[in-house]
């Protein structure tokens, strides 16, 4: 299996994350991608190549243009305002308030942020651009006939909505890749999100559409980030009714429970019959991950890859979460190995 990877991800090296009332070193850090890459190499999984450069056109196919312009200039505007730290939201258009974009950067950040934990640092925009190139290069490889491709994206993307960032995500790599496949002629594309956290951004982008099926397995939003999306009764709207499927699960969920949800999601994909499958590959459902509460073990990820591979659909794996740095590479590679079997 070919892996797409860019050293540009290192440009996203934030110093601060708001967690438990403290500013801490972010869980989402450069060593995550480096650990995964090292395991890919040690496992002789296949060729590792750099991404092609793509324009912003595929990005603007799923994201609001004003939001993209904000991401491009946010760091500089923050510096120009005289702030010494990284860009962190402190105010939002909460219930019963106006939803207008303020002129001043402090308000603008709050308008486009879905949460305060994710800071914008110098280099974030450049890294996000490279990450979407990694995803798009993988999608292009599927179009050229490859059966499976791994896009080692960083920063991740599945929390990035039409016009919001958060959850370490700025551009929705999986959504951008899926839309690119559609724009290149695929009639139907499915997205399977196995990250521990709900793919709220991906749901937001495709919620009213029937050409992209979205299924997400995740921690119950009553207990887990992002809290305000990901419930089972969110099934799509308008033409998209029935094409969004959420599988929220409680703390302590075992692999047996999780596997039942995966089997149901895969059955829905067989019924949908997509030309391509995009997998938001988060491995933070792992039992030792520091910011999740599922109980999957490393061998369970091998089984997961086997189940996905059994669909026999050309598949793009897009890296999302997974924060136990010592074992994140093993778990990612197990999924990919299982798929190749």
N, C-alpha and C positions, 0 to 999 in steps of 0.2 A: 504493500500500500504506500502510495506517495504521500509525503508530508510537506505542507507548505509552511514556511517559517520566515520571520523577519526579525533581525536584530533591532529594528526600529522600536520594538515594544519597550526597550529599555528607557526610551525617552519619557515614558510614563513611570515616574518614580516618586510618587507623592510621599510626603513626610507625615501627614496627619490623617487620621480617621476618627470620627466621633463615635465612641463605643462605650457603653456603660457609664456615661457621664464624664468620660475622660477623652483627651486627645491621645491616641495611641498610634503606633506604627501600623499602617494598613495591612489587613490580612491579604489583600490583593496586591502582590508585589512582584518585582521582576523574577525572583528566584522560582516562582511557580512555573513559568514557561521554561526556564532553564532546566528545571528538574524533569519536566516532561520530555524535553528534547533529549536530554541525556539518556533517559530510558528508551526512547525511540531508537536512538543510535545503538545502545547496548543490545536491543532486541532484534537488530537487523530487520526491522519492519519493512524497509524499502528506501527508495530515493528520498532525499531531503532537498528541497529547492526553494529559492527565493520567489516572492510574488511578482507578478506583473503590476504595472501601474495603471490604475483605472481613473477615469474622471469622476466628478461628483454626480454625474447623471444617474447612476444606479442608486446613489444615496438619496437623491431628491425624489426618486420614485417611491420611497417609503417614508421619508422624513420631511417635515415642514421646512420651507426655505428660510424663514426667519430664525427658526431654531438652529439651523446649521450656521447661519451667519453669526449668531450669538456664540456658539462653540468656538468659532474661528477667532473671535476677538475678545473673548471673556478674560483671558489671562492678562492681556495688554490693558484692557479697560480697568481691571482690578489694580494693576500696578499704577496706572495713571491717576487713580483715585487716592493713591498714597497708602494703600494697605500693605502691611509688611508680611502677613501670613499668606497661606494658600486660600483659594476661593472656596468659601463655605457659606451655604445659605443660612440665613437667620430669620427670614420672614417669608410667609406664603400668602397667596390669595385664599384664605381659609373660608369656611362656610359663611355664606351671606355677605361676602366681600366682593368687590369688583375684580373681574378677571381681565385686567388690562396690562399690557407690558409697560412697566415704568421706564423712564429715561435713564435714571441713575443705576449704575451697575449693581449695587446692593439689592435693589428691588428686582432688577432684571434676573439676577441669579435665582432669587426665590420663585420667580414666575416659572422658570424652566426646570427647576430642581424638583424631583419627587420626594427627596429625603435629604437629610443633612449629613449623613455619614460619609458621603463621597465628596472629597475636595477636588477642585481642578487645580492642577499644578503646571508649571512650565513644562512644555513638551507633551502635554496631554493630547492636544489637537493633532499634532504630528503622529503620535503613536496610534490614535484612533483611525486616522487616515490609512496608515499602514495596515492596521488590523482588518479594515474592510477590504483592502487589496488582497490580503491573505485569504479571506473568505471568497472573494470573487474569482481569484485564480483557481481555487478548488472547484467552484461551480463550473467554470469554463472547462476544466479537465473532465468533468462528468459529461459535458456536452460533446467533448472530443472522444468519448467512448470508455473512459475509465469506470470501473465498477464501484470502487470505493476510494475516497480521498479524505485525508485528515488536514484540516486547516487549523493550525495551532495559533489561534487568535488571542491576542492580548493588546489592549484591554478587552474584556468580554463584552457581550452586547445585549443579552435577552431582556434586561430590564429597561433598555432605552425604548421609549415609546415614540409616537409620532412627533411629539414636541417636548419631551422631557428626558432628563438624564437622572441617574441614580443607581444604587446597587452596584457601583464600580463600572457602570456601562454608559457609553456616550453615543455610539452608533450601533444600531442593531444588526450585527453581522449576519446572523441567520436569516433575518427578514430580508436584508439586502440581497443575499445569495438566492433566496427563494424567488424574490421578485425578478431578479436577473434571469433565472431559469425560465420563468413565465414569459418574460420579454423576448427571450430567444426562441420561443415557440412551444414550450411545454404547456399543455392544456391544464394539467393538474399537478400540484406539488404538495407534498405533506411535510409538516414540521413536527418532529417528536422532541419534546423537551424533557430530559431526564435529570436535569439539575435539581438539587434539593429545593431550591426556591422557585416559586411560580414565575413563569416567563410572561410577566404582565405586559412588557413592552411589545412582545410579539403578538399577544392576544389583542392589544389595543390596535395594532396596525391592520390586522386581518379580520377583525371581529364581524364585519358586515359583508364578508366575501365568501363565495362558495367555490372558488378555484384553488384555495389553499386551506387544507385541513390542518388544524392545530390541536395537538394533544399534549398535555402537561401533567407530569407526575411530580408532586411536591408536598412540602409540609403544609398542614392546614393553616390558612391565613389567620385563623383565630389565635394561633400560637407562633406563627413564623412570618418573617419579612417576605413580601412587602405589605402584608396585613390587609390591604384594602382592595385586593383583587385575587382571584384564584378559587372562588367557591364553585361547588359542583353545579349550581343552578345557572352559571354563566355559560350559555350554549350557543351564543351567536345572535345576531340581530339582522332583520331584513333578509336579503338574499343569503346571508351567512348563518341563518338559524340552523342549528344542528351540525355546524362545521367547526365548532369550538368545543373541546372536551377537557374538563379539568378533573384530576384525581387527587383531591386533598387528603392527606393521611396524617394521623395523630402522632405525638411523641412516642418513641419506642417502636415504631413500625419495623417489622422484621422483613427479611427478603421474601419470605413466602407471601406475605401480604402485598408487598410492593410488586412482586412478580405477577400476581393476579391482575393488578392494575395495568401492568405493562402488556400482558397478554390481551386484555380487552382493547387497549389502545392500538395494538398491532392488528387485531382483527378488524377494527374500524378502518385502518389504513388499507388492508386488503380489499375491503368493500369499496373504498374510495378509488382504488386503482390508480395511484399517481405514477407519472413518468419518472419522478425523482423524489428522493427523501432527503430532507435536511435534519440532522440530529443535533440539537443543542446539547453538547456533551459536557455536562457538569458531573463531577464525581464526588460532590460534597454530601451525597447520601451515605458516604462511608461512615462506619461506626465511630471512628476517632476524629472525624472532622471537627474543628473547634467551634463552628457556628451552625451546626445542624443537630438533628435529634433522631435520625434514622439509624438502622443497625446493619447496613450492608457490609459484607466483608470483601476482601480483595478477590477471592474466587467468584463471588457473586457477579462481579463486573465481567468476568469471562463469559458466564452464562448469559448475561445481558447482551453482549456482543453477538453471541450465537443466535439468540432469538431474533435480533434485528437482521442479521445476515440471512436467516431462513426466509425472509420476505423476498429475497432475490430482486431487490430494487436498487438501481444505481444510487449510492448514498454518499452524502457529504457530511462528515463529522466536523462540527464547529466548536472549538473549545470555549467553555463557559467557566463555571466555578469548580471548586476543589481546593481546600485551603490547608489540608494537612500535608505540609511540604514534603515530609519524609516519604510518604506513600502515594502522593497524587500521581506521580509518573507511572508507578506500577498499575494503578487502577485504570488510568487512561489506556495504557498499552494493552491491558487485559481486555477491555472493550474492543479495541481494534483487532487484536488477535482472534478473539471470538468471532468477530464479523468475518474475518478472512477464512476461518475454518469452514 
